[in-house]
Amino acid sequence: MTVSPPDPRLLVHAYVDGELDPAHVLEMERQFASDPALAAERDRVEALRRAIREQLPLEAAPAGLARRIETAVGLRRDDVRTSSHPSWRALAASVVLAVFLASGATWFALRPHSADATADMIVASHVRALMAPQPFDVASSDRHTVKPWFNGRIADAPRVVDLADQGFPLVGGRVDVIGRVPVATLVYRLRQHLISLTAVPGGRMIATTPREIAGYNILSWREDGTAYSAVWGGAAPDLETFAKAFRAASAER
């Protein structure tokens, strides 16, 4: 049985992340030199990584956060004793900390992000989806299947419209994490390319001016308290046509 070599496009991220062995690195560099489209994809991925690194620096938790958590459960640093068995207070502290970190209402989730940072995160989610085995968590062209799927997974199910007649068939949906909050992303198709439409409830920090980030076009707008951002790697006019079609169909419902 003959095993086909992997599609080099699937190895671009591994190359940029330094995850390939020397033999594959040399092979990829040879293909970059002979394939301008593949080299352009490498440059786009590298530019996206730089943008994310520059716009989303690591942030420390507020000063005194750990002490406030310890105080809330009655555990202070000078109360700690060396023991081979965890105390009930230590266990309680770990439970409170786990709940704190898991809650969507934590300081991290509520901290406002800049419009640029939000756009970068949305584009990064689109790119990750394209590199995944499939770009959606639920695959369906039926809006009555996609919309209920989000129930229980996010706080607010998105508005789902069928745009097949306008040339943008629905193919599925997924949950992305933007600013540490799970949000809904609908996936539409135009010809052989995919459009990700991310809906951020109450998303005020979003730029409505069309822009290009690392080779991907992103167009955002607000509607009924929700910020929508459409992303794809094709031409900007096609994305504008999609946005107009979605808004028109949404207004009719």
N, C-alpha and C positions, 0 to 999 in steps of 0.2 A: 504493500500500500504506500503510495507516494503522498508525502505531507507537503502541502503548499506552503511557501514561505509567507510569513505574516505581512499584511499590508503595511508598508512603511509609514503611512499616515497615522497608524495606531501606535507607532513607536516614537512619535515626535515628542510627546510629553515626557516619556521615559528618558529620552535623550536630553531634553532640557533640564530635567531633574537630576541628571547624573546617575541614573539607575541602570544603564546598560553596561555590559562588559566591554573590554577593549575591542574585541572583534566586531561586535555590533556597532560600536561607536565609529570605527573606521568604515564600516559598510554604510552607515547612515550619512557620514560626511561625503562619501563617494556619490551617494544618491542626491544629496543636497546640491553638489556641484553640477550634476547632470539634469536635475529637475527643478526649474525655477519655481514652479507652483509649490513643490514640497519645501523649498528653501523659504518661500514667502510664509508658509504656514509656521515654520520654525520661528521666523522673526516675529510673527504675530503672537505666538505663545510666549516668547521671551518678553515682548513688550507688555503683555497682559500681566505676567508675573511681576515685572518691575512696577507697574501701576498699582497692583494690589499691595506690594511691599511698601510703597511710598505713601499710599493713601490710608492704609490700615495698619498703623504701627501697633505693637503690643502695648496694652495698657494695664497698669497695676490696679488692684482693687483699692477702694478708698482706705485711707489711714484709719486704723482702729476697727476695721470690719471684723477681723477675727476676734478681737476682745469683746465686741458687742454680742457676737454669737455665743461666746463662752459665758458672758454675763447672763444672757437670756436663759440658759439652761443650768445656771448655777455652778459652772465650771470655770475656775480662775487658774492662771498659771501656777500660783503658789500653792494651789490645792492638789496639784498633780503629784502622785507618789509612784515610784518605780514598782511595778507589779507585773507578774507573769499573766495576770488575768485582767481584762479591761473592766473598769468600774461601770456601774449603770449610768453615771453621769457622762463618762466618755462615750458610751454607746448612744446616749441621748444627744450629745453634741454632734456625733457623726450623722445621726438621723436628721437633725435640724439642718446641718450643713448640706446634706444631700438634697433635702427639700428645697433649700435656698437656691442651690445651683440649678436644680431642675425646673424651677418655677419660671414661667414666661414673664413674670412681673419683677424679676430681679433688677438690681441696679444696672447690670450690663445690658439687659434687654431694653430697659426704659431710657438709657442714655441716648440722646439724639445723635444721629449720624449726619454728616454733611451730605449735600446732594451729590457731590462727586463720589464720596465713599459708597453711598447707596447704589449709584449707577455701576460702579466697579464691581460690587458684590453681585448685582443682578447679571452683569455680563459674565462674570466668573462662573456663576451657576449654569448659565447657558453653555459655556465651553465645557464644563465638567459633564453636563448631560450628553453633549455630542460625543465625548470620549468614552462614555459608559456603554455597556453592552446594548442597552436600549435607553432612549432619552426620556422615558416616562415610567411612572409607577403603575398606571392603569392605561391600557391600550384600548381605545374605543372611539368610534366616530359618532357615537350616540350621546348627545348632551345629557340625556336622561340617565345615562350610566355614569358619565364622568362626574357630574355635579354631586350626586349622592355619595360617591366614593370619598369625597373630602369630609363628609360628616364624621365628627369624632377625631379627625386627624388635625384639623386647624380650627381656630375660633370661629371664623366666618367662611362659609362656602362661597366660591366666586360666582360671578355671573357668567354663565356659559351660553354661547350662541353658536348656531350652525352657519358657517360661512362657505359651505361647499358650492353653492350657486354663484358666489362671487369669486371662486377660484382658490379659496383657502380652506380646504377641508380640515375638520378637527381630527386629530389622530390620538389624543390622549391627554393625560395630566400627570402632575407630580407635585410633591411637596419640596420646596426649597427652604433654606434657612437664610434670612436676610436680617442682619443686625441681631443675630441670635434669637430670632423669632421665626417659627415655621409659618410659611405663607404658601398660597396656591399658585401654581404655574400651569397654564394651559398650553398645549403644544398643537400648532397648526402646521400645515404643509403648503408650500408654494413650489410647484414643479418638483424638483428633487431636493429641495432645501427645507429646513425646519425653522419655524418662528416660535420663540418662547414668549408667552405673555404672562408676566408676573403681576399678581394683584396684592398690593400691600394696604390693608385696611388702615385708614387714618394716616397714611403716609404723607406727611406734609413736606418732609425733606426730600424732594424729588424735583429735578430740573425738567421743565417742559420744553426746553430748546433741543431740537434734534442734534445728536452728536455722534461721533465715531470714537470707539475705545478699542485700541489694539486690533483694528481692522474690522470690528463688528459695529453695525449701526444700532443705535438705541433711540427709541422715541417714547416719550412718557406724556401722560395726561391724567387729570383728576376727574372723577365721576362719582357722584353720590357718596362722598367721603372716602373713596378708595383711590389710591394712586396705581395706575396701570403703566407698565413698562414693557414694550415689545422690542425684542432683540433678534437680529439675524445677521448672517454674514454676506447677504446680497446687497443689491443697490438700495439706496435710501428712498427713491421714489416708490418702489414696491412696498416698502415698509409703511410709508405714508398712506398708500392705497389700502393696505390692510387695516391700519388704524381707523381710517374713515369708515370702512365697511363694518368694523366691529362696533364703533360708536353708533352708527346708523341702525344696525340690527338691535343693539342694546336699547336704543331709545324707543323702538317699536314694541318692546315687551312690557 
